[in-house]
């Protein structure tokens, strides 16, 4: 049976430190009810989509963004074409204000195409919005993005960063799958995607599709939750999520950041490097490297040099203040052929 994530009230979080310790570090999704219900943007959208547009327009810097247009027959499900080479929607460049006006004008015209704009950097396109609609749980350096449109279905995908998704208008249903189910999700191409990240073909297909037998065995392990205006979802990196916007007009503001970064290098970079360095070696050699990764990187046996005094750990000592830079320099030297 599909279950729901843990829920807390936004009033239970008194500080960013508490949020990091109690919500982020366990690496499990958490619904935070009412976290941003006080935002002027949420209150404007509660009055009407037109009032929300007028509120947002005061910040509009006139920038151009990309909008997705889908014919009525796709019912807001922006997805691949049948051959996985193309897509079932059209991309158009237009000013942010024009896109928002188009979304609102189509609300009163049955049979119109659906329109969706996503991942728009708020501080660039709507300077001043963040000051009035601030996220108290994160540092000001974590920059928000805004997503607006009609009813839609964003295919199941993952992100390589922590995420707080805040519903501003309408309703959103999140269906979540843990990272360890990746082998049963039938992941699509990683270099031909709709919006940057690969999607789960199985989770995005009709129920009980016979092409995805492994998925049928795990689909009930999903977590599902409905969010309303003012609610937020903390989503750890690498959790798969399908997002359905279920109202005629929907808006969301989200924040991506790496809560545990020790430097400028992202874990995904090492994954790509491992693909070319290890991915096509013989099976037994891959197993040998897996044992080394488990030991040195994932540390399934504890610290690799726990049997030695701390002052003899060398490069395996704490990354800060010096070891991060030393290891990085060695990696760059090797990549240059040194």
Number of C-alpha atoms within 10 A of each C-alpha: 7 12 13 16 17 14 13 15 13 17 10 12 18 11 11 14 13 13 16 16 10 12 21 20 12 11 15 15 23 20 24 25 21 19 24 23 19 12 17 17 23 23 19 19 23 15 10 12 21 15 15 20 17 12 17 19 16 12 17 18 16 15 13 16 19 18 22 21 20 23 17 13 11 15 14 25 20 22 21 18 11 9 7 13 10 13 17 18 22 13 14 14 11 15 18 22 19 13 23 22 13 16 25 19 12 17 16 9 9 8 11 15 22 26 25 25 22 18 17 21 18 20 17 16 21 21 14 16 20 17 10 10 15 14 21 13 16 18 10 12 7 12 17 23 21 22 18 24 27 24 21 24 20 19 24 26 25 22 17 16 20 20 21 24 23 29 28 31 28 25 23 28 17 22 21 26 25 18 14 11 17 15 10 18 26 19 16 17 14 10 9 15 17 18 11 11 17 19 26 23 21 25 26 18 13 9 12 14 12 11 12 17 14 15 23 17 11 13 20 12 14 19 19 16 17 17 22 17 26 24 23 27 24 22 25 27 21 18 23 26 25 21 17 21 26 17 15 18 21 25 27 24 22 22 20 19 18 14 15 11 10 11 11 7 10 13 11 11 9 10 11 11 11 12 11 10 10 14 12 11 12 9 11 9 12 14 12 11 13 15 14 13 13 15 15 16 12 14 12 12 10 11 15 17 14 10 9 9 8 12 7 11 15 10 12 15 17 12 14 10 9 11 15 16 13 12 14 14 12 11 13 11 11 10 9 7 7 8
